[in-house]
Each structure stands twice: as C-alpha cells, then as structure tokens.
Amino acid sequence: MLQRADLPMIWLFLYLQVLDVLTTLLGFSIGAGEGSPFVRLLVLWGPVAGLVASKLGAVALATICLWMRKQFLLRWINYWYAGLVVWNILVSLRLLTAEV
C-alpha cells in the first residue's frame, strides 16, 4: 500500500522523468546522440515517441517497486535519473561551447 511518506519520492521521480525528457530533447536539438542502446532503438520511432515509450517503461518499473514495497529501489532510481539529468546538461553545455 502506498504511504503518504512515499509521495515526495514519487513526485521527485516524476519530476526527474520530465527533466530527463527535456534535457534529452535539448541535446538532440543541438546534435547529441542517445547513449542508451535501448532508448536509441525506441528513438527510431521519433525522438518524442521514443522518449515517451522509455518513460512509460520507467513509470512501470517504479510502480512495480512501490507495489513490491521496495521504496529503497525507487530512491536509487531517483539518484540515477538525477545524475542522468546532470549528464545531459553537461553534454549540452559542452556541445554549445564547442560551437562558439
């Protein structure tokens, strides 16, 4: 059962998913490629469609973690996505400064 204490972690997860999509699309728009082989295949459907499909998978995995009462896994997933968003920003900044 979902507990009220889990809500901030869930909101953070959803927020990080949105940030990941936005920073990935930013990277695509300035010439970056997708690092994940799985997401790279999904992006063949189109950048937005592929990213949405990958996010649906991420939400499904997070739901399974909560259903199995493995909140600690969702906490680690949040750390992973926070790092991924930072990585996307750094790659984008590097590409933008390389063009100057």
DSSP file (Angstrom, degrees, kcal/mol; ACC not computed):
  #  RESIDUE AA STRUCTURE BP1 BP2  ACC     N-H-->O    O-->H-N    N-H-->O    O-->H-N    TCO  KAPPA ALPHA  PHI   PSI    X-CA   Y-CA   Z-CA
    1    1 A M              0   0    0      0, 0.0     2,-0.2     0, 0.0     0, 0.0   0.000 360.0 360.0 360.0 139.1    0.0    0.0    0.0
    2    2 A L        -     0   0    0      2,-0.0     2,-0.3     1,-0.0    65,-0.0  -0.505 360.0-151.4 -71.3 132.2    1.2    3.5   -0.9
    3    3 A Q    >   -     0   0    0     -2,-0.2     3,-1.7     1,-0.1     4,-0.5  -0.769  23.1-121.1-107.0 153.3    2.1    5.5    2.1
    4    4 A R  G >  S+     0   0    0     -2,-0.3     3,-1.3     1,-0.3    -1,-0.1   0.838 112.5  63.2 -59.1 -33.2    2.0    9.3    2.5
    5    5 A A  G 3  S+     0   0    0      1,-0.3     4,-0.4     2,-0.1    -1,-0.3   0.714  96.5  60.0 -65.4 -19.6    5.7    9.3    3.2
    6    6 A D  G <> S+     0   0    0     -3,-1.7     4,-2.1     1,-0.2    -1,-0.3   0.659  82.1  85.3 -81.1 -16.2    6.4    7.9   -0.3
    7    7 A L  H <> S+     0   0    0     -3,-1.3     4,-3.0    -4,-0.5     5,-0.3   0.889  85.6  50.7 -59.5 -45.4    4.7   10.9   -2.1
    8    8 A P  H  > S+     0   0    0      0, 0.0     4,-2.5     0, 0.0    -1,-0.2   0.908 111.9  49.3 -59.8 -38.1    7.8   13.2   -2.1
    9    9 A M  H  > S+     0   0    0     -4,-0.4     4,-2.1    -3,-0.2    -2,-0.2   0.883 112.5  47.8 -65.9 -38.2    9.9   10.4   -3.6
   10   10 A I  H  X S+     0   0    0     -4,-2.1     4,-2.5     2,-0.2     5,-0.2   0.926 112.3  48.3 -68.6 -45.0    7.2    9.7   -6.2
   11   11 A W  H  X S+     0   0    0     -4,-3.0     4,-2.7     1,-0.2    -2,-0.2   0.908 111.3  51.0 -62.1 -40.8    6.9   13.4   -7.1
   12   12 A L  H  X S+     0   0    0     -4,-2.5     4,-2.7    -5,-0.3    -1,-0.2   0.918 109.0  51.8 -61.8 -42.9   10.7   13.6   -7.4
   13   13 A F  H  X S+     0   0    0     -4,-2.1     4,-1.8     2,-0.2    -2,-0.2   0.940 112.2  45.1 -57.5 -48.8   10.7   10.6   -9.7
   14   14 A L  H  X S+     0   0    0     -4,-2.5     4,-2.0     1,-0.2    -2,-0.2   0.904 112.5  51.4 -64.5 -41.4    8.1   12.1  -12.0
   15   15 A Y  H  X S+     0   0    0     -4,-2.7     4,-2.5     1,-0.2    -1,-0.2   0.916 109.5  50.1 -61.1 -44.0    9.9   15.5  -12.0
   16   16 A L  H  X S+     0   0    0     -4,-2.7     4,-2.4     1,-0.2    -1,-0.2   0.837 106.9  55.3 -65.0 -32.6   13.2   13.8  -12.9
   17   17 A Q  H  X S+     0   0    0     -4,-1.8     4,-2.2     2,-0.2    -1,-0.2   0.921 109.4  46.6 -65.0 -42.8   11.5   12.0  -15.7
   18   18 A V  H  X S+     0   0    0     -4,-2.0     4,-2.7     2,-0.2    -2,-0.2   0.933 113.0  49.3 -64.0 -45.7   10.2   15.3  -17.2
   19   19 A L  H  X S+     0   0    0     -4,-2.5     4,-2.9     1,-0.2     5,-0.3   0.884 109.3  53.0 -61.4 -37.9   13.7   16.8  -16.8
   20   20 A D  H  X S+     0   0    0     -4,-2.4     4,-2.2     2,-0.2    -1,-0.2   0.929 110.6  46.6 -63.9 -44.0   15.3   13.8  -18.5
   21   21 A V  H  X S+     0   0    0     -4,-2.2     4,-2.7     2,-0.2     5,-0.2   0.944 115.3  46.3 -61.8 -47.5   12.9   14.2  -21.5
   22   22 A L  H  X S+     0   0    0     -4,-2.7     4,-2.2     1,-0.2    -2,-0.2   0.920 115.1  44.7 -64.4 -44.4   13.5   17.9  -21.7
   23   23 A T  H  X S+     0   0    0     -4,-2.9     4,-2.2     2,-0.2    -1,-0.2   0.843 113.8  50.9 -71.0 -30.7   17.3   17.7  -21.4
   24   24 A T  H  X S+     0   0    0     -4,-2.2     4,-2.8    -5,-0.3    -2,-0.2   0.925 110.6  48.2 -69.1 -44.0   17.5   14.8  -23.8
   25   25 A L  H  X S+     0   0    0     -4,-2.7     4,-2.2     2,-0.2    -2,-0.2   0.883 110.5  52.4 -63.4 -37.2   15.4   16.7  -26.4
   26   26 A L  H  X S+     0   0    0     -4,-2.2     4,-1.1    -5,-0.2    -1,-0.2   0.943 110.2  48.5 -60.7 -47.0   17.6   19.7  -25.9
   27   27 A G  H ><>S+     0   0    0     -4,-2.2     5,-3.2     1,-0.2     3,-0.7   0.918 110.3  50.8 -59.7 -44.1   20.6   17.5  -26.5
   28   28 A F  H ><5S+     0   0    0     -4,-2.8     3,-1.4     1,-0.2    -1,-0.2   0.903 105.9  56.7 -59.0 -40.4   19.0   16.1  -29.7
   29   29 A S  H 3<5S+     0   0    0     -4,-2.2    -1,-0.2     1,-0.3    -2,-0.2   0.730 111.2  42.6 -68.0 -21.2   18.3   19.6  -31.0
   30   30 A I  T <<5S-     0   0    0     -4,-1.1    -1,-0.3    -3,-0.7    -2,-0.2   0.259 129.6 -88.0-110.4  12.4   22.0   20.6  -30.8
   31   31 A G  T < 5S+     0   0    0     -3,-1.4    -3,-0.2    -4,-0.3    -2,-0.1   0.526  76.5 140.9 104.2   5.9   23.4   17.3  -32.2
   32   32 A A      < -     0   0    0     -5,-3.2    -1,-0.3    -6,-0.2     2,-0.2  -0.455  39.6-138.9 -77.0 155.2   23.9   15.0  -29.2
   33   33 A G        -     0   0    0     -2,-0.1     2,-0.4     1,-0.0    -1,-0.1  -0.596  24.7 -93.6-105.5 172.0   23.1   11.3  -29.6
   34   34 A E        -     0   0    0     -2,-0.2     6,-0.0     1,-0.1    -1,-0.0  -0.741  26.9-161.0 -87.9 131.3   21.3    8.9  -27.3
   35   35 A G        +     0   0    0     -2,-0.4    -1,-0.1     4,-0.0     3,-0.1   0.804  67.8  81.7 -82.6 -31.0   23.7    6.9  -25.0
   36   36 A S     >  -     0   0    0      1,-0.2     4,-2.7     2,-0.0     5,-0.2  -0.638  67.8-150.3 -81.0 124.4   21.4    4.1  -24.1
   37   37 A P  H  > S+     0   0    0      0, 0.0     4,-1.7     0, 0.0    -1,-0.2   0.891  97.7  50.3 -59.7 -38.4   21.2    1.3  -26.7
   38   38 A F  H  > S+     0   0    0      2,-0.2     4,-1.8     1,-0.2     3,-0.2   0.947 114.1  42.4 -65.9 -48.3   17.6    0.5  -25.7
   39   39 A V  H  > S+     0   0    0      1,-0.2     4,-2.6     2,-0.2    -1,-0.2   0.854 108.3  61.5 -67.4 -33.5   16.4    4.1  -25.8
   40   40 A R  H  < S+     0   0    0     -4,-2.7     4,-0.5     1,-0.2    -1,-0.2   0.892 105.6  47.4 -58.9 -39.4   18.3    4.6  -29.1
   41   41 A L  H >< S+     0   0    0     -4,-1.7     3,-1.0     1,-0.2     4,-0.3   0.909 111.6  50.0 -66.7 -41.5   16.2    1.9  -30.6
   42   42 A L  H >< S+     0   0    0     -4,-1.8     3,-1.9     1,-0.3    -2,-0.2   0.863 102.0  62.0 -64.5 -34.9   13.0    3.5  -29.3
   43   43 A V  G >< S+     0   0    0     -4,-2.6     3,-1.8     1,-0.3    -1,-0.3   0.660  83.1  79.1 -68.8 -14.7   14.0    6.8  -30.7
   44   44 A L  G <  S+     0   0    0     -3,-1.0    -1,-0.3    -4,-0.5    -2,-0.2   0.766  86.8  60.4 -61.5 -23.2   13.9    5.3  -34.2
   45   45 A W  G <  S-     0   0    0     -3,-1.9    -1,-0.3     1,-0.3    -2,-0.2   0.620 135.5 -68.8 -73.6 -12.8   10.1    5.8  -33.8
   46   46 A G    <>  -     0   0    0     -3,-1.8     4,-2.9    -4,-0.2    -1,-0.3  -0.348  49.5 -92.2 128.4 147.0   10.8    9.5  -33.4
   47   47 A P  H  > S+     0   0    0      0, 0.0     4,-2.2     0, 0.0     5,-0.2   0.922 123.3  38.9 -57.6 -49.1   12.5   11.4  -30.6
   48   48 A V  H  > S+     0   0    0      2,-0.2     4,-2.7     1,-0.2     5,-0.2   0.934 117.7  48.7 -69.8 -44.9    9.4   12.3  -28.7
   49   49 A A  H  > S+     0   0    0      1,-0.2     4,-2.3     2,-0.2    -1,-0.2   0.910 113.4  47.8 -61.6 -42.5    7.7    8.9  -29.2
   50   50 A G  H  X S+     0   0    0     -4,-2.9     4,-2.2     2,-0.2    -1,-0.2   0.911 113.3  47.0 -65.3 -43.0   10.8    7.0  -28.2
   51   51 A L  H  X S+     0   0    0     -4,-2.2     4,-2.2    -5,-0.3    -2,-0.2   0.899 111.7  50.7 -66.7 -40.1   11.3    9.1  -25.1
   52   52 A V  H  X S+     0   0    0     -4,-2.7     4,-2.2     2,-0.2    -2,-0.2   0.916 110.2  50.7 -62.9 -41.9    7.7    8.8  -24.1
   53   53 A A  H  X S+     0   0    0     -4,-2.3     4,-1.8    -5,-0.2    -2,-0.2   0.909 110.7  48.5 -62.1 -41.4    7.9    5.0  -24.6
   54   54 A S  H  X S+     0   0    0     -4,-2.2     4,-2.0     1,-0.2    -1,-0.2   0.872 110.9  51.0 -67.3 -34.8   11.0    4.8  -22.4
   55   55 A K  H  X S+     0   0    0     -4,-2.2     4,-2.6     2,-0.2    -2,-0.2   0.854 105.9  54.7 -71.2 -34.2    9.3    7.0  -19.7
   56   56 A L  H  X S+     0   0    0     -4,-2.2     4,-2.1     2,-0.2    -1,-0.2   0.898 109.4  48.8 -63.2 -39.0    6.3    4.7  -19.7
   57   57 A G  H  X S+     0   0    0     -4,-1.8     4,-2.3     2,-0.2    -2,-0.2   0.902 110.5  50.4 -64.8 -41.1    8.7    1.8  -19.0
   58   58 A A  H  X S+     0   0    0     -4,-2.0     4,-2.4     2,-0.2    -2,-0.2   0.909 110.8  48.6 -64.1 -42.3   10.3    3.8  -16.2
   59   59 A V  H  X S+     0   0    0     -4,-2.6     4,-2.4     2,-0.2    -1,-0.2   0.886 109.8  53.0 -65.4 -37.9    7.0    4.5  -14.6
   60   60 A A  H  X S+     0   0    0     -4,-2.1     4,-2.1     2,-0.2    -2,-0.2   0.925 110.4  47.2 -62.5 -43.7    6.0    0.9  -14.9
   61   61 A L  H  X S+     0   0    0     -4,-2.3     4,-2.3     2,-0.2    -2,-0.2   0.899 111.8  50.1 -64.4 -40.7    9.2   -0.1  -13.1
   62   62 A A  H  X S+     0   0    0     -4,-2.4     4,-2.2     2,-0.2    -1,-0.2   0.892 109.6  51.9 -64.3 -38.8    8.7    2.5  -10.4
   63   63 A T  H  X S+     0   0    0     -4,-2.4     4,-2.8     2,-0.2    -2,-0.2   0.903 108.9  50.1 -63.8 -41.4    5.1    1.2   -9.9
   64   64 A I  H  X S+     0   0    0     -4,-2.1     4,-2.4     2,-0.2    -2,-0.2   0.912 108.5  53.2 -63.2 -42.1    6.4   -2.3   -9.5
   65   65 A C  H  <>S+     0   0    0     -4,-2.3     5,-3.3     1,-0.2    -2,-0.2   0.924 113.2  43.2 -58.2 -44.6    9.0   -1.1   -7.0
   66   66 A L  H ><5S+     0   0    0     -4,-2.2     3,-1.3     3,-0.2    -2,-0.2   0.906 112.2  52.6 -69.1 -40.8    6.2    0.5   -5.0
   67   67 A W  H 3<5S+     0   0    0     -4,-2.8    -1,-0.2     1,-0.3    -2,-0.2   0.867 112.3  45.7 -62.4 -36.0    3.8   -2.4   -5.3
   68   68 A M  T 3<5S-     0   0    0     -4,-2.4    -1,-0.3    -5,-0.2    -2,-0.2   0.386 115.7-118.3 -87.2   4.5    6.6   -4.8   -4.0
   69   69 A R  T < 5S+     0   0    0     -3,-1.3     2,-0.2     1,-0.1    -3,-0.2   0.899  70.0 138.3  58.9  44.3    7.3   -2.3   -1.2
   70   70 A K    >>< +     0   0    0     -5,-3.3     3,-1.5    -6,-0.2     4,-1.1  -0.481  10.8 153.8-112.6  57.3   10.9   -1.7   -2.4
   71   71 A Q  H 3>  +     0   0    0      1,-0.3     4,-2.1    -2,-0.2    -1,-0.2   0.810  66.7  66.4 -58.5 -31.4   11.0    2.0   -1.9
   72   72 A F  H 3> S+     0   0    0      1,-0.2     4,-1.9     2,-0.2    -1,-0.3   0.841  97.9  54.4 -61.2 -31.1   14.7    1.9   -1.5
   73   73 A L  H <> S+     0   0    0     -3,-1.5     4,-2.5     2,-0.2    -1,-0.2   0.909 106.6  50.1 -67.1 -41.2   15.0    0.9   -5.1
   74   74 A L  H  X S+     0   0    0     -4,-1.1     4,-2.2     1,-0.2    -2,-0.2   0.867 107.4  55.1 -64.8 -34.9   13.0    3.9   -6.2
   75   75 A R  H  X S+     0   0    0     -4,-2.1     4,-1.7     2,-0.2    -1,-0.2   0.926 110.2  45.3 -62.3 -44.2   15.3    6.1   -4.1
   76   76 A W  H  X S+     0   0    0     -4,-1.9     4,-2.3     2,-0.2    -2,-0.2   0.871 109.8  54.9 -67.4 -36.7   18.3    4.7   -6.0
   77   77 A I  H  X S+     0   0    0     -4,-2.5     4,-2.6     1,-0.2    -1,-0.2   0.897 106.0  53.0 -61.7 -39.5   16.5    5.1   -9.3
   78   78 A N  H  X S+     0   0    0     -4,-2.2     4,-2.3     2,-0.2    -2,-0.2   0.903 107.8  50.1 -62.8 -40.9   16.0    8.8   -8.4
   79   79 A Y  H  X S+     0   0    0     -4,-1.7     4,-2.3     2,-0.2    -2,-0.2   0.924 110.5  51.1 -60.9 -43.1   19.7    9.1   -7.8
   80   80 A W  H  X S+     0   0    0     -4,-2.3     4,-2.2     1,-0.2    -2,-0.2   0.940 112.3  44.4 -59.3 -49.6   20.4    7.6  -11.2
   81   81 A Y  H  X S+     0   0    0     -4,-2.6     4,-2.5     2,-0.2    -1,-0.2   0.844 110.0  55.4 -69.1 -32.6   18.0    9.9  -13.0
   82   82 A A  H  X S+     0   0    0     -4,-2.3     4,-2.1     2,-0.2    -1,-0.2   0.933 111.0  45.7 -62.4 -44.3   19.3   13.0  -11.1
   83   83 A G  H  X S+     0   0    0     -4,-2.3     4,-2.6     1,-0.2    -2,-0.2   0.880 111.1  53.2 -63.6 -38.0   22.8   12.0  -12.3
   84   84 A L  H  X S+     0   0    0     -4,-2.2     4,-2.7     2,-0.2    -2,-0.2   0.894 107.5  50.3 -65.3 -40.7   21.5   11.4  -15.8
   85   85 A V  H  X S+     0   0    0     -4,-2.5     4,-2.3     2,-0.2    -1,-0.2   0.923 111.4  48.6 -63.4 -43.9   19.9   14.9  -16.0
   86   86 A V  H  X S+     0   0    0     -4,-2.1     4,-2.6     2,-0.2    -2,-0.2   0.924 111.2  51.0 -60.7 -43.7   23.2   16.5  -14.8
   87   87 A W  H  X S+     0   0    0     -4,-2.6     4,-2.7     1,-0.2     5,-0.2   0.932 108.9  50.6 -58.6 -47.1   25.0   14.4  -17.5
   88   88 A N  H  X S+     0   0    0     -4,-2.7     4,-2.3     1,-0.2    -1,-0.2   0.901 111.2  48.9 -58.6 -41.6   22.5   15.6  -20.2
   89   89 A I  H  X S+     0   0    0     -4,-2.3     4,-2.8     2,-0.2    -1,-0.2   0.925 111.5  48.8 -65.5 -43.9   23.1   19.2  -19.1
   90   90 A L  H  X S+     0   0    0     -4,-2.6     4,-2.3     2,-0.2    -2,-0.2   0.903 111.6  48.9 -63.8 -41.0   26.9   18.8  -19.2
   91   91 A V  H  X S+     0   0    0     -4,-2.7     4,-2.4     2,-0.2    -1,-0.2   0.926 112.6  48.7 -62.9 -44.0   26.8   17.2  -22.6
   92   92 A S  H  X S+     0   0    0     -4,-2.3     4,-2.6    -5,-0.2    -2,-0.2   0.919 111.4  49.2 -63.1 -43.7   24.6   20.0  -23.9
   93   93 A L  H  X S+     0   0    0     -4,-2.8     4,-2.5     1,-0.2    -1,-0.2   0.896 110.4  51.3 -62.7 -39.2   26.8   22.7  -22.4
   94   94 A R  H  X S+     0   0    0     -4,-2.3     4,-1.7     2,-0.2    -2,-0.2   0.921 112.0  46.2 -64.5 -42.8   29.9   21.1  -24.0
   95   95 A L  H  X S+     0   0    0     -4,-2.4     4,-1.0     1,-0.2    -2,-0.2   0.899 113.3  49.5 -66.1 -39.2   28.2   21.0  -27.4
   96   96 A L  H  < S+     0   0    0     -4,-2.6     4,-0.4     1,-0.2     3,-0.2   0.885 113.3  44.9 -68.1 -37.8   27.1   24.6  -27.1
   97   97 A T  H >< S+     0   0    0     -4,-2.5     3,-0.5     1,-0.2    -1,-0.2   0.760 106.4  60.8 -78.1 -23.3   30.5   25.9  -26.0
   98   98 A A  H 3< S+     0   0    0     -4,-1.7    -1,-0.2     1,-0.2    -2,-0.2   0.780 100.5  56.2 -70.7 -25.7   32.2   23.8  -28.8
   99   99 A E  T 3<        0   0    0     -4,-1.0    -1,-0.2    -3,-0.2    -2,-0.2   0.669 360.0 360.0 -79.9 -16.0   30.2   25.7  -31.4
  100  100 A V    <         0   0    0     -3,-0.5    -1,-0.2    -4,-0.4    -2,-0.1   0.483 360.0 360.0 -78.0 360.0   31.5   29.1  -30.2
